[in-house]
Amino acid sequence: MDWLPILLIGLYALLFVASVALLVYFIIRRVKIKKTEDFEKRDN
């Protein structure tokens, strides 16, 4: 039964790493979109 806590900790670590990676990806994507945005395309 020692494998169950190790499995759960690994699963939590994997989810944490995946969520941080997605957050970084979306931030970088938003910055790139913001740089190419024209003034006319903005919603006022």
mmCIF file of the C-alpha atoms, coordinates in Angstrom:
data_MODEL
# 
_entry.id   MODEL 
# 
loop_
_atom_site.group_PDB 
_atom_site.id 
_atom_site.type_symbol 
_atom_site.label_atom_id 
_atom_site.label_alt_id 
_atom_site.label_comp_id 
_atom_site.label_asym_id 
_atom_site.label_entity_id 
_atom_site.label_seq_id 
_atom_site.pdbx_PDB_ins_code 
_atom_site.Cartn_x 
_atom_site.Cartn_y 
_atom_site.Cartn_z 
_atom_site.occupancy 
_atom_site.B_iso_or_equiv 
_atom_site.pdbx_formal_charge 
_atom_site.auth_seq_id 
_atom_site.auth_comp_id 
_atom_site.auth_asym_id 
_atom_site.auth_atom_id 
_atom_site.pdbx_PDB_model_num 
ATOM 1  C CA . MET A 1 1  ? 0.000   0.000  0.000   1.00 0.00 ? 1  MET A CA 1 
ATOM 2  C CA . ASP A 1 2  ? 2.993   2.346  -0.132  1.00 0.00 ? 2  ASP A CA 1 
ATOM 3  C CA . TRP A 1 3  ? 2.421   3.072  -3.797  1.00 0.00 ? 3  TRP A CA 1 
ATOM 4  C CA . LEU A 1 4  ? -0.897  4.872  -3.281  1.00 0.00 ? 4  LEU A CA 1 
ATOM 5  C CA . PRO A 1 5  ? 0.478   8.048  -1.601  1.00 0.00 ? 5  PRO A CA 1 
ATOM 6  C CA . ILE A 1 6  ? 3.314   8.206  -4.135  1.00 0.00 ? 6  ILE A CA 1 
ATOM 7  C CA . LEU A 1 7  ? 0.802   7.897  -6.979  1.00 0.00 ? 7  LEU A CA 1 
ATOM 8  C CA . LEU A 1 8  ? -1.390  10.663 -5.540  1.00 0.00 ? 8  LEU A CA 1 
ATOM 9  C CA . ILE A 1 9  ? 1.575   13.002 -4.984  1.00 0.00 ? 9  ILE A CA 1 
ATOM 10 C CA . GLY A 1 10 ? 2.749   12.338 -8.543  1.00 0.00 ? 10 GLY A CA 1 
ATOM 11 C CA . LEU A 1 11 ? -0.727  13.039 -9.882  1.00 0.00 ? 11 LEU A CA 1 
ATOM 12 C CA . TYR A 1 12 ? -0.966  16.322 -7.978  1.00 0.00 ? 12 TYR A CA 1 
ATOM 13 C CA . ALA A 1 13 ? 2.504   17.327 -9.164  1.00 0.00 ? 13 ALA A CA 1 
ATOM 14 C CA . LEU A 1 14 ? 1.583   16.516 -12.760 1.00 0.00 ? 14 LEU A CA 1 
ATOM 15 C CA . LEU A 1 15 ? -1.609  18.572 -12.551 1.00 0.00 ? 15 LEU A CA 1 
ATOM 16 C CA . PHE A 1 16 ? 0.282   21.476 -10.962 1.00 0.00 ? 16 PHE A CA 1 
ATOM 17 C CA . VAL A 1 17 ? 2.967   21.450 -13.672 1.00 0.00 ? 17 VAL A CA 1 
ATOM 18 C CA . ALA A 1 18 ? 0.357   21.206 -16.416 1.00 0.00 ? 18 ALA A CA 1 
ATOM 19 C CA . SER A 1 19 ? -1.655  24.121 -15.040 1.00 0.00 ? 19 SER A CA 1 
ATOM 20 C CA . VAL A 1 20 ? 1.455   26.311 -14.684 1.00 0.00 ? 20 VAL A CA 1 
ATOM 21 C CA . ALA A 1 21 ? 2.503   25.435 -18.244 1.00 0.00 ? 21 ALA A CA 1 
ATOM 22 C CA . LEU A 1 22 ? -0.964  26.320 -19.575 1.00 0.00 ? 22 LEU A CA 1 
ATOM 23 C CA . LEU A 1 23 ? -0.940  29.599 -17.662 1.00 0.00 ? 23 LEU A CA 1 
ATOM 24 C CA . VAL A 1 24 ? 2.447   30.562 -19.125 1.00 0.00 ? 24 VAL A CA 1 
ATOM 25 C CA . TYR A 1 25 ? 1.285   29.542 -22.604 1.00 0.00 ? 25 TYR A CA 1 
ATOM 26 C CA . PHE A 1 26 ? -1.856  31.694 -22.409 1.00 0.00 ? 26 PHE A CA 1 
ATOM 27 C CA . ILE A 1 27 ? 0.073   34.686 -21.048 1.00 0.00 ? 27 ILE A CA 1 
ATOM 28 C CA . ILE A 1 28 ? 2.626   34.490 -23.874 1.00 0.00 ? 28 ILE A CA 1 
ATOM 29 C CA . ARG A 1 29 ? -0.173  34.025 -26.425 1.00 0.00 ? 29 ARG A CA 1 
ATOM 30 C CA . ARG A 1 30 ? -2.034  37.062 -25.095 1.00 0.00 ? 30 ARG A CA 1 
ATOM 31 C CA . VAL A 1 31 ? 1.105   39.225 -25.244 1.00 0.00 ? 31 VAL A CA 1 
ATOM 32 C CA . LYS A 1 32 ? 1.730   38.210 -28.866 1.00 0.00 ? 32 LYS A CA 1 
ATOM 33 C CA . ILE A 1 33 ? -1.874  38.965 -29.821 1.00 0.00 ? 33 ILE A CA 1 
ATOM 34 C CA . LYS A 1 34 ? -1.689  42.306 -28.018 1.00 0.00 ? 34 LYS A CA 1 
ATOM 35 C CA . LYS A 1 35 ? 1.449   43.320 -29.945 1.00 0.00 ? 35 LYS A CA 1 
ATOM 36 C CA . THR A 1 36 ? -0.157  42.658 -33.332 1.00 0.00 ? 36 THR A CA 1 
ATOM 37 C CA . GLU A 1 37 ? -3.446  44.334 -32.418 1.00 0.00 ? 37 GLU A CA 1 
ATOM 38 C CA . ASP A 1 38 ? -4.317  47.509 -34.267 1.00 0.00 ? 38 ASP A CA 1 
ATOM 39 C CA . PHE A 1 39 ? -6.037  50.427 -32.642 1.00 0.00 ? 39 PHE A CA 1 
ATOM 40 C CA . GLU A 1 40 ? -9.078  49.962 -34.859 1.00 0.00 ? 40 GLU A CA 1 
ATOM 41 C CA . LYS A 1 41 ? -9.528  46.360 -33.742 1.00 0.00 ? 41 LYS A CA 1 
ATOM 42 C CA . ARG A 1 42 ? -9.820  47.240 -30.057 1.00 0.00 ? 42 ARG A CA 1 
ATOM 43 C CA . ASP A 1 43 ? -13.205 47.161 -28.384 1.00 0.00 ? 43 ASP A CA 1 
ATOM 44 C CA . ASN A 1 44 ? -13.902 50.533 -26.785 1.00 0.00 ? 44 ASN A CA 1 
# 
